């Protein structure tokens, strides 16, 4: 009986891996920077380091790019995010590299936020520097996500995707949803011409 369960489980795993990799084929830029999904590849990770109750893991854990690829067949939101990501990767070659691909694998929503804000800055006429040192010349200086110059003044931008403390996350609702900053409300002045 255990042998049949294991065999069935590995078959499901292979079907999931195949579905993810088939979906990935439709995104050539993304495919060029992330490795194919394998049977040992995690689909999500526990950002609370093992403190999420087992029965809520699938609701609260953070998705990787592979879970988004798998979910894009049923979720318009995931499908839209992947289409936008592919568009931005084709437009901004500075992000089309294996290092950014690995960051997408490790933390999809944080990296999606990063490239989305980069796009917003570019659309508003800015030329953002990516990962600038905050203190030049100091080799161990902290890096910001972006630096823009407004009227001769350097402005450093640091992005983060906050999550509630676990006890609040568990109380929030029966099925917590990831909450995103609404970029339509992003307040940035247009660069003077």
N, C-alpha and C positions, 0 to 999 in steps of 0.2 A: 504494500500500500504506500509506504513512504517513497519507494522508487517511482511510482506513478505520479505522486504529488510533485516530487522534485522535477520529473520530466515535464509535466504539465506546466509547472512554474517557469522552467527554463524556456519552454516554448512560448509562453506569454512574454517573457523577457525578450526573446528574439523577435517576436512580432512588434513589440514596442520599439526596440532598437531599429528595426527595419522601417517602421512608420516614421520615426524621427529622421532617419537618414534620407528617406525618400522625400520628406518635406524639405529638408536642408538643400536638396538638389535644386529646388526652385529659387534659391537665393545665392547666386554665384559669388557675390562679394563676401557675404557671410561665410559661405562654404570655403572660401580661400583663406580665412583667418581662424576658423575654429576646427578642431579635429572632429572626425565622425564620432558619433555616439557608439559606445561599446557596452557590452552587457554589464560591466562593473561601474559604468558611469552613473554618478548620482544625478537624480532629477531635481532634487531640492536639498536644502541644507537647513539645519536647525541653528538659527542665529542666537538662540537662547541657551546653547550649549547643554542640551539634554534635559532641560527643565520643563519642556512642553509635555503635557499628558499625552500618552500614546494615542488615545482616541481622537486627539485634536491636531496631531502632527500635520496631516495633509492640508488642513485649513490654515495653519499658522506659519509653517515653515516657508522660507524664502525660495522662490523658483529660480532654477538655473535656465540658461538658454535652451537646454534640451527639453525641459518641461514646457517652456513656452512654445517650442516647435511642435511638440506633441499636442498641446492644447489648442494650437492655432486652427486645427481642423474643425473645432466646435465653438471656439470663442472668437467673435469678431474683433474684440479688443486685442487679443494676442496677434491675430492675423494682421490687423492694422499696424500694430507696433513693429512687427517684422517687416512689413512693406516700407514703413517709414525708415527703419534702420537700414534696410537695403539701399534705399534712395540716398540716405546720408552717407553711407559707406562708399557708394559710387561717386558721390560729389566731393567728399572730403578724404582724399587719399592719406592725409596725415593720421587718420583713424584706421585705415585699412592695412593693419599689420597684426602679426601673431601675438604681440604683447597685449593689444587691445582685445583681440579675440579671447585670450586667456582670461582677461578681466570680465568679459561677457559670460564666459563659462562659470566663473566664480560668483558673479553677482550681477545678474542681468539687469534688474531694475535700476541699480545705481549707475551702471554704465549707460543705460538707455537715457537716463536723466542727463548725464554728462553730454552726450552727443546732441541731445535735444536742445539743451541750453546753448551749446556751441553754435548750433544752427540758428537759434534765435538771435544770438549776438551778431552773427554774420549777416543775417537778414536786416538787422538794424544799422548796418554800416560799420561795425567794429571789426577790428582785426585781433581776435583774441590769441594771446600766447597760451599754449597748453603746458601745464605743470611747471610754471615759473617758480624759481627760488624766491622766497620772500625777502631774504637778506642776501644780496649778491656778494660773492666772494667767500661766504661761509659755507663750507662743503657739507655741513650737516644741517643746513637751513631747512626749515619746513617748506614744503611746496604747496602752493595753492592749486586749485583746478584750472583757473584762468587768470590772466591779467589783461586788462584793457586800459587804454589811455583816453581820458576824457579831458579835453582842454588842457593838455600838458600834465595832468595828474594821473599817476598810475593807480588803478583800482584793482585789488586782488579779490577774486571770487572763489569761495569754497562752497561746494555743494554737499549736501548730505540728504539721505533718505531716512528720516527718523522713524522709529517704531516705538510704540508704547511699551512701557515696562510690562513684562509678561502678565503680572496679576491684573493690570488694566486691560490688556489684550484679551485675556480670558473672560473678563466681565463685559467687554464691549458689546458683543452680540453672539448669537449662537454660531454664526458663520462669519468670522471677521473678514473684512476685505482690505486689501492693500490700499492705502490712501496716498494719493499723489498730489503734488502741488499743481494748481491749475495755471498753466503757462499763458493762457489768454489774459490772465491778470498780472503777468509779469510787468513790472514797472521799470522800464529803461528808457532813457531819453534817446532820441535819434541823434546820431553823431552830427554835429554841425557841419554844414557843407561849405 
